[in-house]
Amino acid sequence: MKIPIISVNTYFNSPFQAHRNFSNLGLIRSLPYDTVSFGAMKKNEINGIDLLVVNKFKAPIEKFHSIEDFHNWCNERIAEIEHKNFPGRQEDTEYKRENILSEWEYLLKHERKFTPAHKLLILDEITRDLSENTDILPPSPNKGVLESTIHEIENAAIKNRKCQISFLKLYNEKMQSSYTKELGKNKTGWIVIPSKESDYKHFENNVRKLNALSCKTWCTKDAGDCAKLENDDFHIYLENGKPKIGMVFKDGKISEIQGELNDYKIPVDYVDTVKRYIKKNRHRITTDIYQKIKESERLTTRIEQIKKDLEYATPIEIFNYFEFETSENEDGTFNISHYEQPDFDISFSDLGINENKLIENVKEIHYDGDFRNSRIKGFKNLKFIGGDALFHNSSIVDLGSLEYIAGDAHFEGSNIVSTGNLKTVDIDLHIWNSKLKNLGNIECIGCDVYTDSNSKISEEEIRKVCSGEIIEM
């Protein structure tokens, strides 16, 4: 009797069988789902980060017959990212970005634990904000922080199948934590980043540390500004892990102090913190810094007086105090002439005024709505802005009930991702260097749309509602 010879290919006549039998032999780890299914895959067959990526990128799972098909699709998207160029405003920004992205690609290529879905999620998020209109750099790769971030996202995605956690935000938070261990749990205090002259050996790492800890409005957040660390140390004050004060030295003296607004002014809330730090460490200061400290002290006195004047004021009384024109409506809402911060040197937050409560019942703004540097999160009753709307560097994420902007709408440099209920922009729409994902319910744009190559909004979508030209910045 002949004994039949069974080849490996015959024995393992499908990838799934091969996986199953090798798994039984203990040669490879079992996957959380089969690698092959008969017919198109279904969402209930996908878990964890794979599912998060499917949802985030709207992957066409009806075309996938196995998890390998999905990963091949991910690899195609990865290749598109890897072949893109990322120029910035400065000539050397593209070179710096490419160097950091090369480090990421090397790490992801040589770490087998990261699947194509992991890689797509990572590369998409770290390149998302690399606009040609900025000099922002991607975060530097750190193997330990990366593994911790992916592990946390994986667990969150398994527990919640609709999870939308941001890799970039979580990774940056963990990177910042790795740089601020000396501050303890509350992450409040001063961090000194040594200069090239003080610590030549770790200069490159210190530049990355400065970039990671800097406020998004500071030049040290863009293109890894090395000049600030060439000869003198850089001092940063963090409060609950967030940068509040940046202190630049030159020739042994404090030559520049910046707050979150990057306006060359010492924030009144932190002038005492700055003074104590200077006194404790016997730092020398320039004449200009001395004058700025005095200006902040005088401003503090003025702010305290305004706070007393407005202690029991209603929103309408607050607007009237700062000479905004107001008018009340029968439905309990009211209108204001315009919107801006109360003074060039004073913001509503400096006065302890909650801007969300302040504007909650405003229905119409008759002229410009200047929300730059505003702490407003969204609009509850606002429907009409009669002039330009400026959202740069504001906290606004939700336009709420806003339907009509009679002037230009400036979304560049804002946190707004959707135009919500907005239907009309009478003049120009600025969406370059913005986070807008779509035009929502916009029906008409009276003139031109200013966009850029990184915009997520297609030319076809713009053409449907734009009466003028599409201008690329």
C-alpha positions in Angstrom: 0.0 0.0 0.0 1.3 3.4 -1.0 1.4 6.1 1.6 0.2 9.4 0.0 2.6 12.2 0.0 0.9 15.5 1.2 2.8 18.6 0.2 2.8 21.7 2.5 0.8 23.5 -0.2 -1.9 20.8 -0.2 -2.0 20.6 3.6 -2.3 24.4 4.0 -4.7 24.9 1.0 -5.8 28.3 2.2 -4.1 31.2 4.1 -6.5 30.7 6.9 -5.6 27.1 7.3 -2.0 27.9 7.2 -2.4 30.5 9.9 -4.5 28.1 12.0 -2.1 25.2 11.8 1.0 27.3 12.4 -0.8 28.9 15.3 -1.5 25.4 16.8 2.2 24.7 16.5 2.9 27.9 18.5 4.8 29.5 15.7 2.8 32.6 15.4 0.3 34.6 17.5 -3.4 34.1 16.8 -5.1 37.1 15.2 -8.2 38.5 16.8 -10.1 37.6 13.6 -9.7 35.4 10.6 -7.5 36.6 7.8 -9.9 35.4 5.1 -13.6 35.5 4.9 -15.9 34.2 2.2 -17.4 37.3 0.5 -17.0 40.9 1.5 -15.8 41.8 5.0 -18.2 43.3 7.5 -17.5 45.9 10.2 -18.3 43.4 12.9 -15.2 41.4 11.7 -12.9 44.3 12.4 -11.7 45.5 15.8 -9.5 48.0 17.5 -7.3 50.4 15.5 -8.3 48.6 12.3 -11.9 49.7 12.9 -10.9 53.2 13.9 -9.0 53.5 10.6 -11.9 52.1 8.6 -14.2 54.7 10.1 -11.8 57.6 9.9 -10.9 57.1 6.3 -14.2 55.6 5.1 -12.4 52.6 3.8 -14.4 50.6 1.2 -14.8 47.4 3.2 -17.3 46.1 0.7 -14.3 45.5 -1.6 -12.2 43.6 1.0 -12.4 39.9 1.3 -9.7 39.6 4.0 -7.8 41.7 6.5 -4.9 41.5 4.0 -7.0 43.3 1.4 -7.7 46.1 4.0 -4.0 46.3 4.9 -3.0 46.5 1.2 -5.5 49.4 0.9 -3.8 51.1 3.8 -0.4 50.6 2.2 -1.6 52.4 -0.9 -2.7 55.4 1.2 0.7 55.3 3.0 2.5 55.4 -0.3 0.5 58.5 -1.3 1.6 60.2 1.9 5.3 59.1 1.5 5.4 60.5 -2.0 4.0 63.9 -1.1 6.2 67.0 -0.7 5.7 69.3 2.3 7.1 72.7 1.6 6.6 75.6 4.1 7.0 79.3 4.2 10.8 79.2 4.8 13.2 77.6 2.4 14.5 75.0 4.8 11.1 74.0 6.2 10.6 71.3 3.7 14.1 69.9 4.4 13.5 69.8 8.1 10.1 68.2 7.7 11.5 65.5 5.3 14.2 64.6 7.9 11.7 64.1 10.7 9.3 62.1 8.4 12.3 59.9 7.3 12.9 59.1 11.0 9.2 58.2 11.4 9.3 56.0 8.3 12.4 54.2 9.4 11.0 53.5 12.9 7.7 52.2 11.5 9.4 50.1 8.9 11.6 48.3 11.4 9.0 47.8 14.1 7.0 44.7 13.0 4.4 45.3 15.8 2.9 48.2 13.8 0.4 47.1 11.2 -0.4 49.1 8.0 -3.4 50.5 9.7 -1.2 51.8 12.6 1.2 53.3 10.1 -1.6 55.0 8.1 -3.1 56.5 11.2 0.2 57.8 12.4 1.5 59.2 9.1 -1.8 60.8 8.2 -2.0 62.7 11.6 1.6 63.8 11.8 1.4 65.3 8.3 -2.1 66.7 8.5 -1.1 70.3 9.5 2.1 70.6 7.4 0.7 73.4 5.2 2.8 75.4 2.8 1.6 78.5 4.6 3.2 77.5 7.9 6.5 76.2 9.2 5.0 73.7 11.7 7.1 70.6 12.0 5.8 67.1 12.7 6.6 65.8 16.2 9.8 63.9 16.6 9.5 60.0 16.8 10.0 58.4 20.2 9.7 54.6 20.3 8.6 54.4 23.9 6.0 57.2 23.6 4.7 55.8 20.3 4.2 52.3 21.8 2.4 53.8 24.8 0.2 55.9 22.5 -0.8 53.1 20.2 -1.5 50.8 23.2 -3.8 53.4 24.7 -5.7 54.0 21.4 -6.0 50.2 20.8 -7.6 49.7 24.2 -9.9 52.7 23.7 -10.9 51.5 20.2 -11.7 48.0 21.5 -13.9 49.3 24.4 -15.7 51.8 22.1 -16.2 50.8 18.5 -17.1 54.4 17.6 -13.9 55.8 19.2 -12.5 58.9 17.5 -9.5 59.5 19.6 -6.7 61.6 18.0 -3.3 60.0 17.7 -1.5 63.3 17.3 -3.1 65.0 20.3 -2.4 62.0 22.5 1.1 61.5 21.3 2.0 65.2 21.8 0.6 65.1 25.3 2.7 62.0 26.1 5.8 63.6 24.5 5.2 66.7 26.6 4.8 64.6 29.8 8.2 62.9 29.0 9.8 66.3 29.0 8.1 67.6 32.1 8.7 64.8 34.6 10.7 67.2 36.8 7.6 69.3 37.4 5.7 66.5 39.2 2.0 65.5 38.8 0.6 69.1 38.4 3.1 69.9 35.6 3.4 73.5 36.8 6.6 75.4 37.0 9.6 76.6 35.0 11.6 74.4 32.6 15.0 75.5 31.4 16.1 74.2 28.0 19.9 74.4 27.6 21.5 76.3 24.7 23.9 74.8 22.2 26.7 76.6 24.1 25.6 75.1 27.4 24.9 71.5 26.2 26.3 70.9 22.8 26.1 67.1 23.0 22.2 67.2 23.4 21.5 70.3 21.2 19.4 68.5 18.7 17.3 66.9 21.4 16.9 70.2 23.2 15.7 71.9 20.0 13.0 69.2 19.8 12.2 69.6 23.4 11.8 73.4 22.8 9.5 72.7 19.8 7.4 70.2 21.8 6.9 72.5 24.8 6.4 75.8 22.9 3.0 77.5 22.6 1.6 77.1 19.1 1.8 80.8 18.5 5.5 81.1 19.2 8.1 81.0 16.5 9.9 78.2 18.3 6.9 75.9 17.4 7.6 76.5 13.7 10.5 74.9 11.9 12.4 74.2 15.1 13.8 77.7 15.5 17.4 76.9 16.5 18.5 80.5 16.8 16.8 80.9 20.2 19.0 78.2 21.5 22.4 79.0 19.9 24.0 81.0 22.8 21.5 81.3 25.6 19.1 79.0 27.4 15.3 79.2 26.9 13.0 79.3 29.9 9.3 78.2 29.7 6.7 78.5 32.4 4.0 75.7 32.2 0.7 75.6 34.1 -0.9 72.2 34.2 1.3 71.2 31.3 0.4 74.1 29.1 3.0 76.8 28.1 2.1 80.2 29.4 5.3 82.2 29.4 8.4 82.0 27.1 11.6 83.8 28.2 14.4 84.5 25.8 17.9 85.5 26.9 20.5 87.4 25.0 24.0 88.1 26.3 23.0 86.9 29.7 19.9 89.2 30.0 16.2 88.5 29.5 15.5 90.2 26.2 12.1 88.9 25.3 9.1 87.6 27.2 6.0 86.2 25.4 2.6 85.0 26.5 0.2 82.8 24.7 -0.8 85.6 22.3 2.8 86.2 21.2 2.2 89.9 21.2 5.4 91.0 23.0 3.4 91.7 26.2 3.6 90.1 29.6 0.2 88.7 30.4 -1.2 90.5 33.4 -2.2 87.1 35.0 1.5 86.1 35.0 3.4 89.3 35.7 3.8 88.3 39.4 5.1 84.9 38.4 7.6 86.5 36.1 8.8 89.0 38.7 9.2 86.2 41.4 11.2 84.1 38.9 13.5 87.0 38.0 14.1 87.9 41.6 14.6 84.3 42.9 17.2 83.6 40.2 18.7 87.1 40.1 18.3 87.3 36.3 19.3 90.5 34.6 16.8 92.2 32.3 17.0 94.7 29.5 15.5 98.2 29.8 12.7 97.1 27.4 11.7 94.2 29.7 11.7 96.5 32.7 9.3 98.8 30.9 7.0 95.9 29.9 6.8 94.7 33.5 5.8 98.2 34.6 3.2 98.4 31.8 1.7 95.1 32.9 1.6 96.3 36.5 -0.3 99.5 35.5 -2.7 97.3 33.4 -3.3 95.1 36.4 -4.4 98.1 38.4 -6.8 99.2 35.6 -8.2 95.7 35.3 -9.0 95.5 39.0 -11.0 98.7 38.7 -13.0 97.4 35.7 -13.7 94.2 37.6 -15.2 96.2 40.4 -17.3 98.3 38.0 -18.7 95.2 36.3 -19.0 92.9 39.4 -22.8 92.5 39.0 -23.2 93.6 35.4 -25.4 91.7 32.9 -24.1 90.9 29.4 -25.9 93.9 27.9 -24.5 96.1 30.6 -21.0 94.8 29.9 -21.3 95.6 26.2 -22.6 99.1 27.0 -19.7 99.7 29.4 -17.3 99.2 26.5 -19.4 101.3 24.2 -20.9 98.6 22.1 -24.3 99.5 20.7 -27.0 97.1 21.9 -30.7 96.6 21.2 -33.1 94.0 22.7 -35.4 91.6 20.9 -38.8 90.4 22.0 -37.7 86.8 22.3 -35.2 87.7 25.1 -32.2 87.8 22.8 -30.3 91.0 21.8 -28.2 92.5 19.1 -24.8 94.2 19.2 -23.1 96.6 16.9 -19.8 94.6 16.5 -17.7 92.1 18.5 -14.1 92.4 19.5 -12.0 92.3 22.7 -12.8 95.3 25.0 -9.4 97.0 24.5 -6.1 96.6 22.7 -4.4 95.6 25.9 -7.3 93.9 27.7 -9.3 90.8 26.8 -12.6 89.6 28.3 -10.7 86.7 29.9 -8.3 89.2 31.6 -11.4 90.6 33.3 -12.7 87.2 34.4 -15.7 87.5 32.0 -17.0 84.2 30.6 -17.3 85.0 26.8 -19.6 82.0 26.2 -22.1 83.5 28.7 -21.5 87.0 27.3 -22.5 86.1 23.7 -24.9 83.3 24.5 -28.1 85.4 23.8 -26.7 87.6 21.0 -28.8 87.1 17.9 -27.2 89.6 15.4 -23.9 91.4 15.1 -24.5 94.4 12.8 -21.0 95.0 11.6 -17.7 93.0 12.0 -17.4 90.0 14.3 -13.7 89.9 15.3 -13.3 86.7 17.3 -9.5 86.5 17.1 -8.0 85.3 20.4 -11.5 84.8 21.8 -12.4 82.1 24.3 -15.8 81.5 22.9 -16.5 77.9 22.1 -19.6 78.2 19.9 -22.7 80.3 19.2 -26.1 79.4 20.7 -28.4 82.1 19.2 -26.2 84.1 16.8 -27.7 84.0 13.3 -26.3 87.0 11.5 -22.9 88.9 11.2 -23.3 92.1 9.1 -19.6 92.5 8.2 -16.5 90.3 8.2 -16.1 87.3 10.5 -12.6 86.6 11.7 -11.9 83.3 13.6 -8.1 83.2 13.6 -6.6 81.8 16.8 -10.0 81.7 18.5 -11.4 78.8 20.6 -14.5 78.5 18.4 -15.2 75.0 17.2 -18.9 75.2 16.6 -20.8 77.9 14.5 -24.0 76.8 16.0 -27.0 78.6 14.6 -25.0 81.1 12.5 -26.5 81.3 9.0 -25.4 84.5 7.3 -22.0 86.4 7.0 -22.4 89.6 5.0 -18.7 90.2 4.6 -15.6 88.0 4.3 -15.4 84.8 6.3 -11.9 84.0 7.6 -11.4 80.5 8.7 -7.6 80.4 8.3 -5.8 79.5 11.5 -9.0 78.6 13.3 -10.1 75.4 15.0 -13.4 75.1 13.1 -13.9 71.9 11.1 -17.4 72.4 9.8 -19.4 75.5 8.7 -22.5 73.9 10.4 -25.7 75.8 9.5 -24.0 78.7 7.7 -25.8 79.2 4.4 -24.4 82.5 2.9 -21.0 84.3 2.7 -21.7 87.5 0.8 -18.1 88.3 -0.2 -14.9 86.1 0.1 -14.4 82.8 1.9 -10.9 82.1 3.3 -10.3 78.4 3.9 -6.5 78.2 3.3 -4.6 76.9 6.3 -7.9 75.9 7.9 -9.2 72.7 9.4 -12.5 72.8 7.5 -13.5 69.3 6.2 -16.5 70.4 4.1 -18.7 73.4 3.3 -21.6 72.0 5.2 -24.9 73.8 4.3 -23.3 76.8 2.4 -25.5 77.6 -0.6 -23.8 80.8 -1.8 -20.4 82.4 -1.7 -20.7 85.9 -3.3 -17.2 86.3 -4.5 -13.9 84.4 -4.3 -12.7 81.4 -2.3 -9.1 81.4 -1.1 -7.8 77.9 -0.6 -4.5 75.9 -0.6 -3.2 72.6 -1.7 -3.7 71.1 1.8 -7.5 71.9 1.9 -9.8 68.9 2.4 -12.5 70.6 0.4 -12.4 69.8 -3.3 -12.6 72.2 -6.1 -15.8 70.5 -7.3 -17.5 71.2 -4.0 -16.4 74.8 -4.0 -17.5 75.3 -7.6 -21.1 74.4 -6.7 -21.6 77.4 -4.5 -18.8 79.9 -5.5 -19.8 82.9 -7.7 -16.3 84.1 -8.1 -12.8 82.5 -8.6 -11.0 79.9 -6.7 -7.6 81.3 -5.7 -4.8 79.1 -4.3 -2.6 80.7 -1.7 
